[in-house]
């Protein structure tokens, strides 16, 4: 398991008592309450189109949940075209999801540690010319079955819904989907189309996070979020 960089931006900037962290804790509690019967363990974080902040939400949500010491958290970078989790958490990208889906690598062998003892990351891995074909592999189900066994909560950052088909394959393997929407920018009809696309794929949409552009996140992110949780 690779060790994280000591100069990782998300850990320099993250404050457990900040408004962002507070609202994301509320979001997490709302997500848990949405489940009927067995609690949700795996969450797909996506958006309709690029630039809505899904990777920001996914990474901050993972760090926020990992503040609970008894919860073992994993974040998986499944955005094979524009991977970001390796940069966010200061780890190397090669050796990740791609290797699990193409070379049958053991998911536990590609786990990378972060500065939080109970938060691990699986990066996107090496480059591939056909990311969509990776998600049609039978190894995808095996991958998620194994990581769900070893972790209490799994967050997956995926490509935007309307850009490629990757997210639809992923949604079938995960308990719940959270849609990130850029308020005041993404047209309503685009968000509705993304929602309908997920519903057609029988994805379990449990809510949406709507961001607020009135304030600025740290320099390495695009927007600041207030944790508005709304029923999809």
C-alpha positions as a Markdown table, in Angstrom:
| # | Residue | x | y | z |
|---|---|---|---|---|
| 1 | Unk | 0.0 | 0.0 | 0.0 |
| 2 | Unk | 1.4 | 3.4 | -1.0 |
| 3 | Unk | 1.9 | 6.1 | 1.5 |
| 4 | Unk | 0.4 | 9.6 | 1.0 |
| 5 | Unk | 2.3 | 12.8 | 0.3 |
| 6 | Unk | 2.8 | 14.9 | 3.4 |
| 7 | Unk | 1.7 | 17.9 | 1.4 |
| 8 | Unk | -1.7 | 16.8 | 0.4 |
| 9 | Unk | -3.9 | 19.8 | -0.2 |
| 10 | Unk | -7.2 | 18.4 | 1.0 |
| 11 | Unk | -5.8 | 17.6 | 4.4 |
| 12 | Unk | -4.2 | 21.1 | 4.7 |
| 13 | Unk | -7.4 | 22.8 | 3.9 |
| 14 | Unk | -10.0 | 20.5 | 5.5 |
| 15 | Unk | -11.4 | 21.7 | 8.8 |
| 16 | Unk | -13.7 | 19.3 | 10.7 |
| 17 | Unk | -15.8 | 22.1 | 12.2 |
| 18 | Unk | -16.1 | 24.2 | 9.0 |
| 19 | Unk | -19.5 | 24.9 | 7.4 |
| 20 | Unk | -18.7 | 22.5 | 4.6 |
| 21 | Unk | -17.9 | 19.7 | 7.0 |
| 22 | Unk | -20.9 | 20.4 | 9.1 |
| 23 | Unk | -23.3 | 20.3 | 6.1 |
| 24 | Unk | -21.6 | 17.1 | 4.7 |
| 25 | Unk | -22.2 | 15.4 | 8.0 |
| 26 | Unk | -25.9 | 16.3 | 7.7 |
| 27 | Unk | -25.9 | 15.0 | 4.1 |
| 28 | Unk | -24.4 | 11.7 | 5.3 |
| 29 | Unk | -27.0 | 11.4 | 8.1 |
| 30 | Unk | -29.7 | 12.1 | 5.5 |
| 31 | Unk | -28.3 | 9.5 | 3.2 |
| 32 | Unk | -28.3 | 6.9 | 5.9 |
| 33 | Unk | -31.9 | 7.6 | 6.8 |
| 34 | Unk | -33.0 | 7.1 | 3.2 |
| 35 | Unk | -32.3 | 3.4 | 3.3 |
| 36 | Unk | -35.0 | 0.9 | 4.2 |
| 37 | Unk | -33.9 | -2.3 | 5.9 |
| 38 | Unk | -30.1 | -2.7 | 5.5 |
| 39 | Unk | -28.2 | 0.6 | 5.5 |
| 40 | Unk | -26.6 | 1.8 | 2.3 |
| 41 | Unk | -22.8 | 1.1 | 2.2 |
| 42 | Unk | -21.8 | 2.2 | -1.3 |
| 43 | Unk | -22.5 | 5.6 | -2.9 |
| 44 | Unk | -22.0 | 6.7 | -6.5 |
| 45 | Unk | -21.3 | 10.4 | -6.7 |
| 46 | Unk | -21.9 | 11.9 | -10.2 |
| 47 | Unk | -23.3 | 14.9 | -12.1 |
| 48 | Unk | -25.1 | 15.6 | -15.3 |
| 49 | Unk | -22.1 | 17.3 | -17.1 |
| 50 | Unk | -18.6 | 18.3 | -16.4 |
| 51 | Unk | -17.6 | 21.1 | -14.0 |
| 52 | Unk | -20.4 | 20.6 | -11.4 |
| 53 | Unk | -18.1 | 19.7 | -8.5 |
| 54 | Unk | -18.7 | 15.9 | -8.1 |
| 55 | Unk | -15.1 | 15.1 | -7.3 |
| 56 | Unk | -15.0 | 17.8 | -4.7 |
| 57 | Unk | -18.2 | 16.5 | -3.0 |
| 58 | Unk | -16.9 | 12.9 | -3.2 |
| 59 | Unk | -13.5 | 13.7 | -1.7 |
| 60 | Unk | -14.8 | 16.0 | 1.0 |
| 61 | Unk | -17.6 | 13.6 | 1.9 |
| 62 | Unk | -15.1 | 10.7 | 2.3 |
| 63 | Unk | -12.9 | 12.8 | 4.5 |
| 64 | Unk | -15.9 | 14.0 | 6.6 |
| 65 | Unk | -17.3 | 10.5 | 7.2 |
| 66 | Unk | -13.8 | 9.2 | 8.0 |
| 67 | Unk | -13.7 | 11.7 | 11.0 |
| 68 | Unk | -15.9 | 9.1 | 12.7 |
| 69 | Unk | -13.1 | 6.8 | 14.1 |
| 70 | Unk | -15.1 | 3.6 | 14.0 |
| 71 | Unk | -16.1 | 3.9 | 10.3 |
| 72 | Unk | -13.7 | 2.4 | 7.7 |
| 73 | Unk | -14.0 | 4.4 | 4.5 |
| 74 | Unk | -12.9 | 3.8 | 0.9 |
| 75 | Unk | -13.1 | 6.2 | -2.0 |
| 76 | Unk | -12.7 | 4.8 | -5.5 |
| 77 | Unk | -11.8 | 6.9 | -8.6 |
| 78 | Unk | -14.0 | 5.5 | -11.4 |
| 79 | Unk | -13.7 | 8.6 | -13.6 |
| 80 | Unk | -11.2 | 6.9 | -16.0 |
| 81 | Unk | -11.1 | 9.8 | -18.4 |
| 82 | Unk | -10.4 | 12.6 | -16.0 |
| 83 | Unk | -9.1 | 11.0 | -12.8 |
| 84 | Unk | -8.6 | 13.3 | -9.8 |
| 85 | Unk | -8.4 | 11.4 | -6.6 |
| 86 | Unk | -4.7 | 10.7 | -6.8 |
| 87 | Unk | -4.1 | 14.5 | -6.9 |
| 88 | Unk | -6.6 | 15.3 | -4.2 |
| 89 | Unk | -5.1 | 12.7 | -1.8 |
| 90 | Unk | -1.5 | 13.0 | -2.9 |
| 91 | Unk | -0.9 | 9.5 | -4.0 |
| 92 | Unk | 0.4 | 7.9 | -7.3 |
| 93 | Unk | -2.3 | 7.1 | -9.9 |
| 94 | Unk | -0.9 | 3.9 | -11.5 |
| 95 | Unk | -2.0 | 0.7 | -9.9 |
| 96 | Unk | -5.7 | 1.1 | -9.3 |
| 97 | Unk | -9.2 | 0.3 | -10.6 |
| 98 | Unk | -8.0 | -0.2 | -14.2 |
| 99 | Unk | -5.6 | -2.9 | -13.1 |
| 100 | Unk | -8.4 | -4.7 | -11.2 |
| 101 | Unk | -10.7 | -4.7 | -14.2 |
| 102 | Unk | -8.1 | -5.6 | -16.9 |
| 103 | Unk | -5.4 | -7.8 | -15.1 |
| 104 | Unk | -7.6 | -9.2 | -12.3 |
| 105 | Unk | -5.5 | -7.5 | -9.7 |
| 106 | Unk | -6.8 | -8.0 | -6.1 |
| 107 | Unk | -8.5 | -4.8 | -5.0 |
| 108 | Unk | -6.7 | -5.1 | -1.7 |
| 109 | Unk | -3.4 | -5.0 | -3.5 |
| 110 | Unk | -4.1 | -1.6 | -5.1 |
| 111 | Unk | -5.3 | 0.2 | -2.0 |
| 112 | Unk | -3.4 | 3.4 | -1.2 |
| 113 | Unk | -3.4 | 4.9 | 2.4 |
| 114 | Unk | -4.2 | 8.5 | 3.2 |
| 115 | Unk | -3.3 | 10.6 | 6.2 |
| 116 | Unk | -6.4 | 9.3 | 8.0 |
| 117 | Unk | -5.9 | 5.8 | 9.3 |
| 118 | Unk | -9.5 | 4.8 | 8.4 |
| 119 | Unk | -9.6 | 6.4 | 5.0 |
| 120 | Unk | -8.2 | 4.6 | 1.9 |
| 121 | Unk | -8.3 | 5.4 | -1.8 |
| 122 | Unk | -8.2 | 3.3 | -4.9 |
| 123 | Unk | -7.1 | 5.5 | -7.8 |
| 124 | Unk | -8.3 | 5.1 | -11.4 |
| 125 | Unk | -5.0 | 3.4 | -12.3 |
| 126 | Unk | -3.2 | 3.4 | -15.7 |
| 127 | Unk | -4.6 | 4.9 | -18.9 |
| 128 | Unk | -6.9 | 3.0 | -21.1 |
| 129 | Unk | -8.1 | 3.6 | -24.6 |
| 130 | Unk | -11.6 | 2.2 | -24.0 |
| 131 | Unk | -12.8 | 3.0 | -20.4 |
| 132 | Unk | -16.4 | 2.1 | -21.2 |
| 133 | Unk | -15.4 | -1.5 | -22.0 |
| 134 | Unk | -13.8 | -1.8 | -18.6 |
| 135 | Unk | -17.1 | -1.3 | -16.8 |
| 136 | Unk | -18.8 | -4.1 | -18.9 |
| 137 | Unk | -16.4 | -6.6 | -17.4 |
| 138 | Unk | -17.7 | -9.3 | -15.0 |
| 139 | Unk | -14.8 | -8.3 | -12.8 |
| 140 | Unk | -16.6 | -5.1 | -11.9 |
| 141 | Unk | -19.1 | -7.0 | -9.7 |
| 142 | Unk | -16.3 | -9.0 | -8.1 |
| 143 | Unk | -14.4 | -5.8 | -7.3 |
| 144 | Unk | -17.3 | -4.1 | -5.5 |
| 145 | Unk | -18.3 | -7.2 | -3.7 |
| 146 | Unk | -14.8 | -7.4 | -2.2 |
| 147 | Unk | -14.4 | -3.8 | -1.2 |
| 148 | Unk | -17.8 | -3.7 | 0.4 |
| 149 | Unk | -16.9 | -6.6 | 2.5 |
| 150 | Unk | -13.8 | -4.9 | 3.9 |
| 151 | Unk | -15.1 | -1.3 | 4.3 |
| 152 | Unk | -18.1 | 0.2 | 6.1 |
| 153 | Unk | -18.6 | 2.9 | 3.5 |
| 154 | Unk | -17.5 | 3.1 | -0.1 |
| 155 | Unk | -17.7 | 6.3 | -2.2 |
| 156 | Unk | -17.2 | 6.2 | -5.9 |
| 157 | Unk | -16.4 | 9.2 | -8.1 |
| 158 | Unk | -17.6 | 8.6 | -11.6 |
| 159 | Unk | -17.8 | 10.3 | -14.9 |
| 160 | Unk | -20.8 | 12.7 | -15.7 |
| 161 | Unk | -24.0 | 10.8 | -16.6 |
| 162 | Unk | -24.6 | 12.5 | -20.0 |
| 163 | Unk | -21.0 | 12.4 | -21.2 |
| 164 | Unk | -20.4 | 8.6 | -21.3 |
| 165 | Unk | -22.1 | 5.3 | -20.4 |
| 166 | Unk | -19.7 | 4.4 | -17.6 |
| 167 | Unk | -21.9 | 5.7 | -14.8 |
| 168 | Unk | -24.8 | 3.6 | -15.8 |
| 169 | Unk | -22.8 | 0.4 | -15.4 |
| 170 | Unk | -21.4 | 1.5 | -12.1 |
| 171 | Unk | -24.9 | 2.5 | -10.7 |
| 172 | Unk | -26.0 | -1.1 | -11.1 |
| 173 | Unk | -23.3 | -2.2 | -8.7 |
| 174 | Unk | -23.8 | 0.4 | -5.9 |
| 175 | Unk | -26.5 | 0.9 | -3.3 |
| 176 | Unk | -27.2 | 4.6 | -4.0 |
| 177 | Unk | -26.6 | 7.5 | -6.3 |
| 178 | Unk | -26.1 | 11.1 | -5.3 |
| 179 | Unk | -26.4 | 13.7 | -8.1 |
| 180 | Unk | -24.3 | 16.9 | -7.8 |
| 181 | Unk | -25.8 | 20.0 | -9.5 |
| 182 | Unk | -24.2 | 23.3 | -10.2 |
| 183 | Unk | -26.9 | 25.8 | -9.1 |
| 184 | Unk | -27.6 | 28.6 | -11.5 |
| 185 | Unk | -25.4 | 27.2 | -14.3 |
| 186 | Unk | -26.6 | 23.7 | -15.3 |
| 187 | Unk | -30.0 | 24.1 | -17.1 |
| 188 | Unk | -33.0 | 22.4 | -15.5 |
| 189 | Unk | -33.6 | 20.3 | -18.6 |
| 190 | Unk | -30.1 | 18.9 | -18.5 |
| 191 | Unk | -30.5 | 17.9 | -14.8 |
| 192 | Unk | -33.9 | 16.3 | -15.6 |
| 193 | Unk | -32.4 | 14.4 | -18.5 |
| 194 | Unk | -29.5 | 13.1 | -16.3 |
| 195 | Unk | -32.1 | 12.0 | -13.6 |
| 196 | Unk | -34.2 | 10.2 | -16.2 |
| 197 | Unk | -31.2 | 8.5 | -17.7 |
| 198 | Unk | -30.3 | 7.1 | -14.2 |
| 199 | Unk | -33.9 | 6.1 | -13.5 |
| 200 | Unk | -34.0 | 4.2 | -16.9 |
| 201 | Unk | -30.9 | 2.3 | -15.8 |
| 202 | Unk | -32.7 | 1.5 | -12.5 |
| 203 | Unk | -30.2 | 3.5 | -10.4 |
| 204 | Unk | -31.3 | 4.2 | -6.9 |
| 205 | Unk | -31.1 | 8.0 | -6.8 |
| 206 | Unk | -31.3 | 9.0 | -3.1 |
| 207 | Unk | -30.8 | 12.7 | -3.4 |
| 208 | Unk | -28.9 | 15.7 | -4.8 |
| 209 | Unk | -26.3 | 18.1 | -3.6 |
| 210 | Unk | -26.7 | 21.6 | -4.9 |
| 211 | Unk | -23.7 | 23.9 | -4.7 |
| 212 | Unk | -23.5 | 27.6 | -4.1 |
| 213 | Unk | -21.1 | 29.8 | -6.1 |
| 214 | Unk | -21.3 | 32.8 | -3.7 |
| 215 | Unk | -18.0 | 31.8 | -2.0 |
| 216 | Unk | -14.7 | 30.3 | -3.1 |
| 217 | Unk | -13.2 | 26.9 | -2.1 |
| 218 | Unk | -9.5 | 26.6 | -1.8 |
| 219 | Unk | -7.6 | 27.2 | -5.0 |
| 220 | Unk | -7.4 | 23.7 | -6.2 |
| 221 | Unk | -11.2 | 23.4 | -6.4 |
| 222 | Unk | -13.7 | 25.3 | -8.4 |
| 223 | Unk | -16.6 | 26.0 | -6.0 |
| 224 | Unk | -17.7 | 26.1 | -2.4 |
| 225 | Unk | -20.6 | 24.0 | -1.3 |
| 226 | Unk | -23.3 | 24.4 | 1.2 |
| 227 | Unk | -24.7 | 21.0 | 1.9 |
| 228 | Unk | -28.2 | 21.4 | 0.5 |
| 229 | Unk | -29.8 | 18.0 | 0.5 |
| 230 | Unk | -32.9 | 17.6 | -1.6 |
| 231 | Unk | -35.1 | 14.7 | -2.5 |
| 232 | Unk | -34.5 | 13.6 | -6.1 |
